[in-house]
Amino acid sequence: MLSSLRLPAALSAVLGFSACAGAQSFNDAPPNAVGQEPAFAGQTRAPELAAEPALRRAVVAEGLEHPWGMAALPGGGWLVSERPGRLRIIGADGAVSDPVAGLPAVDARRQGGLLDVAIREDFAATRRVWWSYAEPRGDGRNSTSVASGRLSADGTRMEDVRVIFRQDPAWESTAHFGGRLVFDRQGMLFVTTGERSVAAARGLAQDVSAQLGKVIRIAPDGGPAPGNPRIEGGAPGVWSWGHRNLQAAAIGPDGALWTVEHGPRGGDELNRPEAGKNYGWPVISYGVNYNGTAVGQGETARAGMEQPVYYWDPVIAPSGMAFYEGGMFPGWQGDLLIGGLRGQALVRLVLEDGRVTGEARYLQGMARIRDVELAPDGAVMILTDAEDGALIRLTPE
């Protein structure tokens, strides 16, 4: 466990944690991309809101090795993935199961491994689970892949496992897998992919015939979903393109998909990807390369390419997101909660008419937050990304 979380369970359950005590204004930090201007008012550095209410945190389970994704189970438990390739069940009482057997091999180098996990509302009847992972594809290559299986009645193994999506082309890279999974209201599965980071692959985010740097929409059993856009020369399942590394996705109260993706130095983006549209990477960006040089020609806008709803510079390094819908935080209804890795914070965005009107940050400096979900009772659940990571329950103080 991170030192800031190494607390006896009984103490952590009653310890209030206020995020903003003594914290510096995050809007005071200078941008990496000097001289860039937003396309419209409020596209970045929205008014900073007080981090209220203060949060009480309870460590539900610890000792998780780089947990990445989670899904709420009927009865109060959670399915939680660990990047080295383990899927565990965490009971409502915090008990952590042995790894679930029967999952395919993963390539766990660097950013790879076992990634997100998802179930549908009919899980109690079907016991079906979906997960994304970095799949070894031979000759050092790998891909963002999605498999599905049925969790055995005793919860010890995955049965009838089948790979339903493989990112094409596979690539020799250990970064930018994307990997978030979210079901839409039609029961179809959105899969986010990264553009694999390396220079030779980066441009494929603009190539609709490749599945790198894309939002993909597939049927639950695999194959393109009905209702997908018709894109000339487009690879199966492509919904939108021009993305860098999407590690956050959620269906909003409006029923639409929302995503957040990692930028380079600056340029993390909140988008509402629409079918058949181009979101610009690596042609336009509100950031700079890691060596300080311009991305492409240094453009932030170009005809035919969509603008992000919101962007961050400096970055928060976003991973995991959820729209708040519950009774425990009545002032947060419809707000967007996002995990920050580099930002080491829970980021809350207030949205009005599709625009961001305010931003607050909680738990600043506590840990790298990898995923965010809602418990059935309205509590906020987060996963901390560490060798000794944790599942933590957040409630109002």
C-alpha positions as CSV (number, residue, x, y, z in Angstrom):
1,M,0.0,0.0,0.0
2,L,1.1,3.5,-0.7
3,S,2.4,5.2,2.5
4,S,-0.5,7.6,2.5
5,L,-2.9,4.7,2.6
6,R,-1.2,2.4,5.0
7,L,-3.8,2.6,7.7
8,P,-5.5,0.1,9.9
9,A,-8.9,-0.8,8.3
10,A,-10.9,0.3,11.3
11,L,-9.1,3.7,11.3
12,S,-9.4,4.3,7.6
13,A,-13.1,3.6,7.7
14,V,-13.6,6.6,10.0
15,L,-10.9,8.9,8.8
16,G,-12.1,12.0,6.9
17,F,-9.8,13.1,4.1
18,S,-10.1,16.7,2.9
19,A,-8.4,17.1,-0.5
20,C,-7.9,20.9,-0.7
21,A,-6.4,21.7,2.7
22,G,-3.3,23.7,1.8
23,A,-3.5,22.7,-1.9
24,Q,-2.2,25.1,-4.5
25,S,-4.6,26.2,-7.2
26,F,-4.1,23.7,-10.1
27,N,-5.1,26.5,-12.6
28,D,-1.9,28.4,-11.6
29,A,0.4,25.8,-13.2
30,P,2.0,27.0,-16.4
31,P,1.1,25.2,-19.6
32,N,3.6,23.1,-21.5
33,A,2.4,24.3,-24.9
34,V,3.2,28.0,-24.7
35,G,1.2,30.3,-27.0
36,Q,-1.7,27.9,-27.8
37,E,-5.2,29.3,-27.4
38,P,-8.4,27.4,-26.8
39,A,-11.0,27.4,-29.6
40,F,-13.8,28.6,-27.3
41,A,-14.3,30.0,-23.8
42,G,-14.2,27.3,-21.1
43,Q,-12.4,24.7,-23.3
44,T,-9.6,24.6,-20.7
45,R,-9.0,25.8,-17.1
46,A,-12.6,26.1,-16.2
47,P,-13.4,27.9,-13.0
48,E,-11.8,26.1,-10.0
49,L,-14.4,24.8,-7.6
50,A,-14.0,24.0,-3.9
51,A,-13.4,20.3,-3.3
52,E,-16.6,19.9,-1.4
53,P,-17.9,17.9,0.4
54,A,-14.8,16.6,2.1
55,L,-14.4,12.8,1.5
56,R,-14.3,10.0,3.9
57,R,-12.3,7.0,2.5
58,A,-12.5,3.4,3.5
59,V,-10.0,0.9,2.2
60,V,-12.1,-2.1,1.1
61,A,-9.2,-4.2,-0.2
62,E,-5.5,-3.7,-0.5
63,G,-2.5,-5.7,-1.7
64,L,-3.6,-5.5,-5.3
65,E,-0.8,-5.4,-7.9
66,H,-1.5,-2.5,-10.3
67,P,-5.3,-2.9,-10.4
68,W,-6.7,-1.5,-13.7
69,G,-10.4,-2.1,-14.0
70,M,-13.5,-3.0,-12.0
71,A,-17.1,-4.0,-12.3
72,A,-19.8,-4.1,-9.6
73,L,-21.2,-7.6,-9.0
74,P,-24.7,-8.3,-7.7
75,G,-24.6,-8.6,-3.9
76,G,-22.0,-5.9,-3.3
77,G,-18.8,-7.5,-4.6
78,W,-16.5,-6.4,-7.3
79,L,-14.5,-8.0,-10.2
80,V,-11.1,-6.3,-10.3
81,S,-8.3,-6.8,-12.8
82,E,-4.6,-6.7,-12.1
83,R,-2.2,-5.8,-14.9
84,P,0.1,-8.8,-14.5
85,G,-2.8,-10.9,-15.7
86,R,-5.0,-11.7,-12.7
87,L,-8.7,-11.2,-12.3
88,R,-10.0,-11.3,-8.7
89,I,-13.3,-11.2,-6.9
90,I,-13.5,-8.8,-4.0
91,G,-16.4,-9.6,-1.7
92,A,-18.7,-7.1,0.0
93,D,-16.7,-7.8,3.1
94,G,-13.4,-7.0,1.4
95,A,-12.2,-10.6,1.1
96,V,-9.9,-11.0,-2.0
97,S,-10.2,-14.2,-3.9
98,D,-7.5,-16.3,-5.5
99,P,-7.0,-15.4,-9.2
100,V,-9.8,-16.5,-11.4
101,A,-8.5,-19.4,-13.6
102,G,-8.9,-19.8,-17.4
103,L,-8.0,-16.4,-18.7
104,P,-5.7,-16.2,-21.8
105,A,-2.1,-15.2,-21.6
106,V,-1.3,-11.5,-21.5
107,D,1.7,-9.4,-22.5
108,A,2.3,-7.6,-19.3
109,R,5.3,-5.5,-20.3
110,R,5.2,-1.8,-19.4
111,Q,1.6,-0.5,-20.1
112,G,0.3,-3.9,-21.2
113,G,-1.3,-6.7,-19.3
114,L,-4.9,-7.4,-18.2
115,L,-6.8,-4.1,-18.5
116,D,-10.6,-3.4,-18.2
117,V,-13.4,-5.7,-17.1
118,A,-17.1,-5.3,-17.8
119,I,-20.4,-7.1,-17.2
120,R,-24.0,-6.4,-18.2
121,E,-27.2,-6.1,-16.2
122,D,-28.1,-9.7,-16.9
123,F,-24.9,-11.0,-15.2
124,A,-26.9,-12.8,-12.4
125,A,-28.5,-15.0,-15.1
126,T,-25.7,-15.3,-17.6
127,R,-22.5,-14.9,-15.5
128,R,-20.9,-13.5,-18.6
129,V,-17.8,-11.3,-18.4
130,W,-15.8,-9.2,-20.9
131,W,-12.2,-8.1,-20.4
132,S,-9.6,-6.3,-22.5
133,Y,-5.9,-7.1,-22.5
134,A,-2.6,-6.9,-24.3
135,E,-2.5,-10.1,-26.3
136,P,0.8,-11.6,-27.5
137,R,0.5,-12.0,-31.3
138,G,4.0,-13.5,-32.1
139,D,7.3,-12.0,-33.1
140,G,7.2,-9.5,-30.3
141,R,4.0,-8.0,-31.5
142,N,0.8,-7.6,-29.5
143,S,-2.6,-6.0,-29.7
144,T,-5.4,-4.6,-27.6
145,S,-7.8,-7.6,-27.6
146,V,-11.1,-8.4,-25.9
147,A,-12.3,-11.7,-24.7
148,S,-15.5,-13.0,-23.1
149,G,-16.3,-15.9,-20.9
150,R,-18.7,-17.3,-18.3
151,L,-17.7,-17.1,-14.7
152,S,-18.2,-20.5,-13.1
153,A,-20.9,-20.8,-10.4
154,D,-18.3,-21.0,-7.7
155,G,-16.4,-18.0,-9.1
156,T,-13.1,-19.8,-9.4
157,R,-12.6,-20.0,-13.2
158,M,-13.7,-18.6,-16.5
159,E,-15.4,-21.0,-18.9
160,D,-16.3,-20.9,-22.6
161,V,-13.6,-18.2,-23.2
162,R,-13.5,-16.7,-26.7
163,V,-11.6,-13.7,-28.1
164,I,-14.1,-11.4,-29.8
165,F,-11.9,-8.6,-30.9
166,R,-8.2,-8.2,-31.9
167,Q,-6.8,-4.8,-32.8
168,D,-5.5,-4.9,-36.4
169,P,-2.7,-4.5,-37.1
170,A,-0.8,-6.0,-34.2
171,W,2.3,-4.0,-33.4
172,E,5.7,-4.3,-31.7
173,S,5.1,-1.8,-28.8
174,T,4.5,-2.0,-25.1
175,A,2.6,1.3,-24.8
176,H,-0.8,3.0,-25.6
177,F,-3.2,0.1,-25.5
178,G,-6.3,2.1,-24.6
179,G,-8.5,-0.7,-23.4
180,R,-11.6,0.7,-21.8
181,L,-14.9,-1.2,-22.2
182,V,-18.4,0.3,-21.9
183,F,-21.8,-1.0,-23.0
184,D,-24.2,1.4,-24.6
185,R,-27.9,1.5,-24.2
186,Q,-28.4,-0.8,-27.2
187,G,-26.2,-3.4,-25.5
188,M,-23.3,-2.9,-27.9
189,L,-19.7,-2.7,-26.6
190,F,-17.5,0.2,-27.1
191,V,-13.7,-0.6,-27.0
192,T,-11.1,2.1,-26.9
193,T,-7.7,1.6,-28.5
194,G,-4.4,3.4,-28.4
195,E,-2.2,4.3,-31.4
196,R,0.7,2.3,-29.8
197,S,2.9,5.3,-29.2
198,V,5.8,4.5,-31.5
199,A,6.5,6.9,-34.3
200,A,5.9,4.3,-37.1
201,A,2.4,3.5,-35.8
202,R,1.3,6.9,-34.5
203,G,0.0,8.1,-37.9
204,L,-2.3,5.1,-38.2
205,A,-4.7,7.0,-35.8
206,Q,-5.6,8.9,-39.0
207,D,-5.9,5.7,-41.1
208,V,-9.5,4.4,-41.0
209,S,-8.4,1.0,-42.3
210,A,-6.4,0.4,-39.1
211,Q,-7.9,-0.1,-35.7
212,L,-5.2,1.9,-33.8
213,G,-6.2,5.2,-32.1
214,K,-9.9,4.5,-32.5
215,V,-13.1,4.0,-30.7
216,I,-14.5,0.6,-31.8
217,R,-18.1,-0.5,-31.5
218,I,-18.8,-4.2,-31.6
219,A,-21.6,-6.7,-30.9
220,P,-21.3,-8.5,-27.6
221,D,-20.3,-11.7,-29.4
222,G,-17.9,-9.9,-31.7
223,G,-18.1,-8.3,-35.1
224,P,-19.2,-4.8,-36.0
225,A,-22.3,-3.6,-34.2
226,P,-25.5,-2.7,-36.1
227,G,-25.9,1.0,-36.5
228,N,-22.2,1.8,-36.9
229,P,-21.2,4.5,-39.3
230,R,-20.4,3.7,-42.9
231,I,-16.8,4.8,-43.4
232,E,-15.3,4.3,-46.8
233,G,-12.3,1.9,-46.4
234,G,-13.0,1.7,-42.7
235,A,-11.9,-1.3,-40.6
236,P,-14.6,-3.3,-39.0
237,G,-16.2,-1.6,-36.0
238,V,-14.6,1.8,-36.4
239,W,-16.8,4.4,-34.7
240,S,-14.4,7.4,-34.5
241,W,-10.7,8.0,-35.1
242,G,-7.8,10.4,-34.5
243,H,-7.4,9.4,-30.9
244,R,-4.1,9.0,-29.0
245,N,-4.6,6.7,-26.0
246,L,-8.1,6.5,-24.6
247,Q,-8.1,5.0,-21.1
248,A,-11.5,6.4,-19.9
249,A,-15.0,6.0,-21.3
250,A,-18.5,6.2,-19.9
251,I,-22.1,6.6,-21.2
252,G,-23.5,9.9,-20.1
253,P,-26.9,10.8,-18.9
254,D,-27.6,11.8,-22.5
255,G,-27.0,8.2,-23.6
256,A,-23.9,9.2,-25.6
257,L,-20.4,7.9,-25.2
258,W,-17.9,10.3,-23.5
259,T,-14.2,9.6,-23.5
260,V,-11.0,11.0,-22.0
261,E,-7.6,10.4,-23.6
262,H,-4.0,11.0,-22.7
263,G,-2.2,13.8,-24.6
264,P,1.5,14.1,-24.8
265,R,2.9,17.0,-22.6
266,G,-0.3,18.8,-22.4
267,G,-3.4,18.0,-24.4
268,D,-5.4,15.5,-22.4
269,E,-8.8,15.6,-24.0
270,L,-12.4,15.1,-23.0
271,N,-14.5,14.2,-26.0
272,R,-18.0,13.1,-26.9
273,P,-17.1,11.0,-29.9
274,E,-19.7,11.0,-32.6
275,A,-20.0,8.3,-35.3
276,G,-17.8,8.7,-38.3
277,K,-15.8,11.7,-37.0
278,N,-12.1,12.5,-36.8
279,Y,-10.7,13.8,-33.5
280,G,-7.4,15.0,-34.9
281,W,-4.4,13.1,-33.4
282,P,-1.6,13.4,-34.4
283,V,-2.4,16.3,-36.7
284,I,-3.8,18.6,-34.1
285,S,-3.1,18.7,-30.4
286,Y,-3.3,21.1,-27.4
287,G,0.1,19.8,-26.2
288,V,3.7,19.3,-27.3
289,N,5.9,16.2,-27.7
290,Y,7.8,14.9,-24.7
291,N,11.0,16.6,-26.0
292,G,9.2,19.9,-26.2
293,T,8.9,20.0,-30.0
294,A,5.6,20.7,-31.8
295,V,3.1,17.9,-32.5
296,G,2.9,17.8,-36.3
297,Q,2.9,21.4,-37.5
298,G,1.9,22.7,-34.1
299,E,-1.8,23.1,-35.1
300,T,-4.6,23.0,-32.6
301,A,-7.4,23.1,-35.3
302,R,-8.0,22.0,-38.8
303,A,-11.0,21.7,-41.0
304,G,-12.7,18.3,-40.8
305,M,-11.3,17.6,-37.4
306,E,-13.3,17.8,-34.1
307,Q,-12.4,20.0,-31.2
308,P,-12.3,18.4,-27.7
309,V,-15.0,19.5,-25.3
310,Y,-12.3,20.2,-22.8
311,Y,-8.5,19.8,-22.4
312,W,-5.8,19.9,-19.8
313,D,-2.3,21.4,-20.0
314,P,-0.5,20.4,-17.8
315,V,-2.0,16.9,-18.0
316,I,-3.8,15.0,-15.3
317,A,-3.0,11.6,-17.2
318,P,-6.7,10.5,-17.1
319,S,-7.7,6.9,-16.5
320,G,-11.2,5.7,-15.6
321,M,-14.4,7.8,-15.5
322,A,-18.0,7.7,-14.4
323,F,-20.9,10.1,-14.5
324,Y,-22.4,10.5,-11.0
325,E,-25.9,9.3,-10.6
326,G,-26.8,8.6,-7.0
327,G,-28.2,9.9,-3.7
328,M,-25.0,10.1,-1.6
329,F,-23.6,13.2,-3.3
330,P,-26.7,15.2,-4.3
331,G,-24.7,18.2,-5.5
332,W,-22.8,16.0,-8.0
333,Q,-25.7,14.8,-10.1
334,G,-24.7,14.5,-13.7
335,D,-21.1,15.5,-13.0
336,L,-18.2,13.6,-14.5
337,L,-15.6,11.9,-12.2
338,I,-12.2,11.1,-13.7
339,G,-9.2,9.4,-12.2
340,G,-5.9,11.2,-12.5
341,L,-2.6,9.2,-12.7
342,R,0.0,12.0,-13.0
343,G,-2.5,14.4,-11.4
344,Q,-2.9,12.0,-8.4
345,A,-6.5,13.2,-7.9
346,L,-10.1,12.5,-8.4
347,V,-11.2,15.1,-10.9
348,R,-14.8,16.3,-10.9
349,L,-16.1,18.3,-13.9
350,V,-19.5,20.1,-13.9
351,L,-21.2,20.0,-17.3
352,E,-23.9,22.3,-18.6
353,D,-25.3,22.0,-22.1
354,G,-22.3,19.8,-23.2
355,R,-19.7,22.3,-21.9
356,V,-17.5,22.2,-18.8
357,T,-18.4,25.0,-16.4
358,G,-16.3,24.1,-13.4
359,E,-13.5,21.7,-12.1
360,A,-12.7,20.4,-8.7
361,R,-10.0,18.0,-7.5
362,Y,-10.1,15.7,-4.5
363,L,-7.6,13.5,-2.7
364,Q,-4.7,15.5,-4.3
365,G,-1.4,13.8,-3.9
366,M,-2.9,10.7,-2.3
367,A,-2.2,8.2,-5.1
368,R,-2.4,7.5,-8.8
369,I,-6.1,6.8,-9.5
370,R,-6.6,4.3,-12.2
371,D,-10.3,3.7,-12.3
372,V,-13.6,5.2,-11.0
373,E,-16.9,3.5,-10.6
374,L,-20.1,4.0,-8.6
375,A,-21.4,1.6,-5.9
376,P,-25.1,0.7,-6.0
377,D,-25.7,2.9,-2.9
378,G,-24.1,6.0,-4.6
379,A,-20.6,5.7,-3.0
380,V,-17.7,6.4,-5.3
381,M,-15.2,3.6,-5.7
382,I,-11.6,4.1,-6.9
383,L,-8.6,1.9,-7.7
384,T,-5.1,3.1,-6.9
385,D,-2.4,2.1,-9.3
386,A,0.6,0.8,-7.4
387,E,2.4,-2.4,-6.7
388,D,0.4,-2.5,-3.5
389,G,-2.8,-0.9,-4.8
390,A,-6.2,-0.7,-3.2
391,L,-9.9,-0.6,-3.8
392,I,-11.2,2.4,-1.8
393,R,-14.8,3.5,-1.0
394,L,-15.4,7.3,-0.9
395,T,-18.4,8.8,1.0
396,P,-19.2,12.3,2.2
397,E,-17.6,13.3,5.5
